[in-house]
Amino acid sequence: GYGNILIIDHGNGYMSLYAHNDSLLRSAGDAVRRGDAVATVGTSGGQSAPALYFELRHNGAPVNPAAWLSRQ
């Protein structure tokens, strides 16, 4: 269902998940910094139009990302 998926481990039990990607720009074990491109949006996983699925988890449980996402 999610197609090409990338999961980033942020430490302290936090991870972010990015799905339906066209291509992944990082591999397992790569370091990622703020602002780095990690994937390109696509239609993998059965999407009919380009889309991005984003999820934030803490200790395996979904977390509302609103507090983490702010306009800059």
PAMI-912364 format. One record per residue: y negated, x, z negated of N, C-alpha, C, CB in turn; residue in three letters. Coordinates in steps of 0.2 Angstrom, whole numbers, padded with zeros to 4 digits, always signed. Glycine has a CB too. Layout:
<rs>
YXZYXZYXZYXZALA;...
</rs>
This chain:
<rs>
+0006+0004+0000+0000+0000+0000-0006+0004+0000+0000-0004-0005GLY;-0007+0010-0003-0013+0013-0004-0014+0018+0002-0013+0017-0010TYR;-0009+0020+0006-0010+0024+0012-0011+0031+0009-0016+0023+0016GLY;-0015+0035+0012-0016+0042+0010-0021+0042+0004-0020+0047+0015ASN;-0018+0045-0002-0021+0044-0008-0022+0051-0011-0016+0040-0013ILE;-0028+0052-0015-0030+0058-0018-0031+0056-0025-0036+0061-0015LEU;-0028+0060-0030-0030+0059-0037-0033+0065-0040-0023+0057-0041ILE;-0038+0065-0043-0042+0070-0046-0041+0070-0054-0049+0071-0044ILE;-0038+0075-0057-0038+0075-0064-0044+0078-0067-0031+0080-0066ASP;-0048+0075-0071-0054+0077-0074-0053+0080-0081-0059+0071-0074HIS;-0047+0080-0083-0046+0082-0090-0047+0077-0095-0050+0088-0092GLY;-0045+0078-0101-0046+0073-0107-0044+0066-0106-0054+0073-0109ASN;-0038+0066-0101-0035+0060-0100-0038+0056-0094-0035+0056-0106GLY;-0043+0058-0091-0047+0055-0086-0044+0057-0079-0054+0056-0086TYR;-0043+0052-0075-0042+0054-0068-0045+0048-0063-0034+0054-0066MET;-0047+0051-0057-0050+0046-0052-0045+0046-0046-0057+0048-0050SER;-0045+0040-0043-0040+0039-0038-0044+0036-0032-0034+0034-0040LEU;-0043+0039-0026-0046+0038-0020-0041+0036-0014-0051+0043-0017TYR;-0041+0030-0012-0035+0028-0007-0038+0025+0000-0031+0023-0010ALA;-0033+0024+0004-0035+0022+0011-0038+0027+0015-0039+0016+0011HIS;-0037+0034+0013-0041+0039+0017-0038+0040+0024-0041+0045+0013ASN;-0042+0043+0028-0040+0045+0035-0037+0052+0034-0046+0045+0040ASP;-0040+0056+0031-0037+0063+0029-0040+0066+0022-0040+0068+0035SER;-0035+0070+0020-0037+0073+0013-0039+0080+0014-0030+0073+0009LEU;-0045+0081+0011-0048+0088+0012-0047+0093+0006-0056+0087+0012LEU;-0043+0091+0002-0041+0095-0004-0033+0095-0005-0044+0093-0011ARG;-0030+0100-0008-0023+0100-0009-0022+0100-0016-0020+0106-0005SER;-0016+0099-0019-0014+0099-0026-0016+0106-0028-0006+0098-0027ALA;-0019+0106-0034-0021+0112-0037-0028+0115-0036-0016+0117-0036GLY;-0031+0112-0030-0038+0114-0028-0043+0112-0034-0040+0111-0021ASP;-0048+0116-0035-0053+0115-0039-0058+0110-0035-0057+0121-0042ALA;-0061+0106-0039-0066+0101-0036-0072+0101-0040-0063+0094-0035VAL;-0078+0102-0037-0084+0101-0041-0088+0095-0038-0089+0108-0040ARG;-0093+0093-0043-0097+0088-0041-0101+0089-0034-0103+0087-0046ARG;-0100+0084-0030-0103+0084-0023-0098+0086-0018-0109+0088-0023GLY;-0093+0089-0020-0088+0091-0015-0085+0085-0011-0082+0095-0018ASP;-0084+0086-0004-0080+0081-0001-0073+0082-0002-0082+0081+0007ALA;-0069+0076-0003-0062+0077-0005-0058+0074+0000-0061+0074-0012VAL;-0060+0069+0004-0057+0065+0009-0061+0062+0014-0052+0060+0005ALA;-0058+0059+0019-0062+0055+0024-0060+0048+0024-0062+0058+0031THR;-0064+0043+0024-0062+0036+0023-0059+0034+0030-0069+0032+0022VAL;-0054+0030+0029-0050+0028+0034-0047+0021+0034-0044+0033+0036GLY;-0041+0020+0037-0038+0014+0038-0030+0014+0036-0038+0011+0045THR;-0029+0020+0032-0022+0021+0030-0020+0015+0025-0020+0028+0027SER;-0014+0014+0024-0011+0009+0020-0012+0002+0022-0015+0010+0013GLY;-0013+0001+0029-0013-0006+0032-0020-0009+0032-0008-0010+0028GLY;-0025-0005+0031-0032-0008+0031-0034-0009+0039-0037-0003+0028GLN;-0037-0015+0040-0039-0016+0047-0046-0013+0049-0039-0024+0048SER;-0050-0011+0044-0056-0008+0044-0057-0002+0040-0062-0013+0044ALA;-0060+0003+0041-0061+0008+0036-0063+0006+0029-0066+0014+0039PRO;-0060+0008+0024-0061+0006+0018-0060+0012+0013-0057+0000+0016ALA;-0062+0011+0007-0061+0016+0001-0059+0012-0005-0067+0021+0000LEU;-0053+0014-0008-0051+0011-0014-0052+0016-0019-0043+0009-0014TYR;-0056+0015-0025-0058+0019-0030-0056+0016-0036-0066+0021-0030PHE;-0053+0020-0041-0051+0018-0047-0052+0024-0052-0043+0016-0047GLU;-0054+0022-0058-0055+0027-0064-0050+0025-0069-0062+0028-0066LEU;-0046+0030-0072-0041+0029-0077-0042+0033-0083-0034+0029-0074ARG;-0041+0031-0089-0041+0035-0095-0034+0034-0098-0047+0034-0099HIS;-0030+0039-0099-0024+0039-0102-0019+0034-0099-0024+0037-0110ASN;-0020+0033-0092-0016+0029-0088-0018+0022-0087-0009+0029-0091GLY;-0024+0020-0091-0026+0013-0091-0033+0013-0087-0028+0011-0098ALA;-0033+0007-0083-0039+0007-0079-0046+0007-0083-0039+0001-0075PRO;-0051+0010-0081-0057+0010-0084-0063+0007-0079-0059+0017-0087VAL;-0067+0003-0082-0073+0001-0078-0077+0007-0077-0077-0005-0082ASN;-0078+0008-0070-0082+0014-0069-0090+0014-0069-0081+0017-0062PRO;-0092+0008-0071-0100+0006-0071-0103+0011-0075-0101-0001-0073ALA;-0101+0013-0081-0104+0018-0085-0105+0025-0082-0101+0018-0092ALA;-0100+0026-0078-0099+0033-0075-0103+0034-0068-0092+0035-0074TRP;-0105+0028-0065-0108+0028-0059-0115+0026-0060-0105+0024-0054LEU;-0120+0030-0058-0127+0029-0059-0131+0031-0052-0130+0032-0065SER;-0136+0027-0051-0141+0029-0046-0144+0036-0047-0146+0023-0044ARG;-0145+0040-0042-0149+0046-0044-0153+0047-0038-0144+0052-0044GLN;
</rs>
